[in-house]
Amino acid sequence: MLACPAVYRLLRPLLFLLPAETAHRLTMFLLGIFWRVLPRARLPASLCCNVLGIAFESPVGLAAGMDKDRALARAWQRLGFGFVEIGTVTPRPQPGNPRPRLFRLVPFQAVINRMGFNNAGAAIVAGRLSRLPPDRGVICINVGRNKDTPNERAAEDYVAAFRALAPHAQFAAINVSSPNTPGLRALQDQLSGLVSALVRARNDLPRRIPLLVKLSPDESDDRLIEMARAAVDAGADGIIATNTTLDHSAVSGHRRAGEKGGLSGAPLKDRALAVCKLLYRNVQVPIIAVGGIFTAEDAYARIRAGASLIEIYTALVYAGPSLPQTIARGLEQLLARDGLTLQRAVGLDASE
């Protein structure tokens, strides 16, 4: 019933009376209990696509951060997500930053978070993934380093988490761009070595797992191109653009604007769209676009900007669990209107 837009419109004011993290934890708890009674979403056949050698029922995915470690992938897939990104997961469990650490900025359709990679650790998350019922849904695992691991040893953490989780996923994301773990973004200057270490670990597996690097929107265009090329040259199979931003100027009038942490949601849309176009023009690998995607029109613009797949997170908070189906159906209509297939639409506007 939560997947019904009318029901969510009634429930949202009640959820928004709760602190943001409390509402999130309650939603995850209820989803974990009731997901089996949810009917599986019917997705347009025209949106089936093959990216990274993986078959996706829809290009609309769930971004990392919503399901950090519960591994409710089958529940999310029933809501209509073509893929689910679990994490960020670190090798060892960690509680994350002190609460409160998650804030809604409702007039701006935005969220600020400083969660700090709170998760149960790679071994527990791998166990949860291993117990998922069989399904055709696609799972991505997002890996990071523990807060107390120095950057000099960061590759060990990424490799350890990847090795534990990779057997239960179809592809993996390397998170070096969260602003909420001290020093983490400095790893963007060490991408060649980090990606190379993960490529070696990947090559030891019986099944090839594509590796993608998630980049920050706060770098200059030249630095983004440099980092993306370094990642690809080291063996990365794709780029996720982008993570949250530390630039809060777009929400400067809000009482929460001064909270430390990464800003996500509608204020990030223009920069994330520009980064998508920039990277599409400069690297020849698939791009997963994330940041400020709320509607089918937003998703379509990101695809025409160069994204092969898109992800949502903050929009789900504001629009509710019917959103992945709504975006998918809208995408089908927009593609039909323009006489395009999904594959042909990718990158059409990237030169603008």
Secondary structure by P-SEA (a helix, b strand, c coil): ccccaaaaaaaaaaaaaccaaaaaaaaaaaaacccccccccccccccccccccccccccccccccccccccaaaaaaaacccbbbccccccccccccccccccccccccbbbbccccccccaaaaaaaaaacccccbbbbbbbbbcccccccaaaaaaaaaaaaccccccbbbbcccccccccccccccaaaaaaaaaaaaaaaccbbbbbbbbbbccccaaaaaaaaaaaaaacccccccccccccccccccccccccbbbbbcccaaaaaaaaaaaaaacccbbbbbbcccccaaaaaaaaaacccbbbbcccccccccaaaaaaaaaaaaaaaaacccccccccccccc
